[in-house]
Each structure stands twice: as C-alpha cells, then as structure tokens.
Amino acid sequence: MIHTIAARDRNINLISFGTLLDEPPTGLICLKSSGINEFKDIVGKRVGYIGHFGKVMIDDLAQRAGIDTSSTRA
C-alpha cells in the first residue's frame, strides 16, 4: 500500500492488487554511542533511507518535529 502512495506521488499510473505487509518495516536505528535519544537529535546527522518513499517519510517526520528538512545529510 505505501509503495502505491509513493508511486502516485511521482505520477506513476499503476494498479495495486495485493500486499505482503500491512505496514512497511520502517524504523530509525542508531548506535548507542551516536547521542541520538529522540527524533530531534538527528539534526546534523547522516540519515540513511531506501528509495523515494524513505525520503518522503524522513522529511515528513522532520517537519512534524519542527526540524528543517535540510538539517540532515543522506
């Protein structure tokens, strides 16, 4: 489902007829030594994500947390 939304965001015309998971297996993972204890701690950090929708999710979370989307590095 989530990939369908991402595809439509890119104006890709497609049909979705099934899904393997109800939600994507997404989360933020970091080393304990990174100093990241809450989402706002990602400012100035390098953030990895997969594909277009990964970027959309990180930017959305950043905006909701009041973080400038350009304050992290990919």
C-alpha positions as CSV (number, residue, x, y, z in Angstrom):
1,M,0.0,0.0,0.0
2,I,2.6,2.5,1.0
3,H,4.6,1.9,-2.2
4,T,1.4,2.6,-4.2
5,I,1.1,6.0,-2.4
6,A,4.8,6.8,-3.2
7,A,4.2,5.8,-6.8
8,R,1.2,8.0,-7.1
9,D,3.2,10.9,-5.6
10,R,5.5,10.5,-8.6
11,N,2.6,10.4,-11.0
12,I,3.1,6.8,-11.9
13,N,-0.1,5.2,-13.1
14,L,-0.4,1.7,-11.5
15,I,-2.8,-0.8,-10.0
16,S,-2.2,-2.4,-6.6
17,F,-3.8,-5.9,-6.2
18,G,-2.1,-7.2,-3.1
19,T,0.3,-6.6,-0.3
20,L,2.6,-8.7,1.9
21,L,2.6,-6.4,5.0
22,D,0.0,-4.0,6.4
23,E,2.8,-1.5,7.2
24,P,6.3,-1.1,5.9
25,P,9.1,-2.4,8.2
26,T,10.4,1.0,8.9
27,G,12.3,2.5,11.9
28,L,15.2,4.6,13.0
29,I,18.2,2.6,14.1
30,C,21.4,4.1,15.5
31,L,24.4,3.2,17.6
32,K,24.0,3.8,21.3
33,S,27.2,6.0,21.1
34,S,25.6,8.3,18.5
35,G,23.9,10.5,21.1
36,I,20.6,10.1,19.4
37,N,17.9,9.6,22.0
38,E,14.9,11.2,20.4
39,F,14.0,12.2,16.9
40,K,15.2,15.8,17.1
41,D,18.7,14.5,17.8
42,I,19.1,13.7,14.1
43,V,19.8,17.3,13.3
44,G,23.3,17.4,11.7
45,K,23.5,13.6,11.4
46,R,23.7,11.4,8.4
47,V,20.3,9.6,7.8
48,G,20.0,6.6,5.5
49,Y,16.8,5.6,3.8
50,I,15.7,3.4,1.0
51,G,14.1,4.9,-2.1
52,H,11.8,7.8,-2.7
53,F,9.3,7.0,0.0
54,G,12.1,6.7,2.6
55,K,13.0,10.3,1.9
56,V,9.3,11.3,2.0
57,M,9.0,9.7,5.4
58,I,12.1,11.3,6.9
59,D,11.1,14.7,5.6
60,D,7.5,14.3,7.0
61,L,8.8,13.2,10.4
62,A,11.2,16.1,10.4
63,Q,8.5,18.6,9.6
64,R,6.2,17.2,12.3
65,A,9.1,17.5,14.8
66,G,9.8,21.1,13.7
67,I,13.1,20.2,12.1
68,D,14.3,21.8,8.9
69,T,14.4,19.0,6.3
70,S,17.8,20.3,5.1
71,S,19.4,19.8,8.5
72,T,20.3,16.2,7.9
73,R,22.6,14.5,5.3
74,A,21.6,11.5,3.2
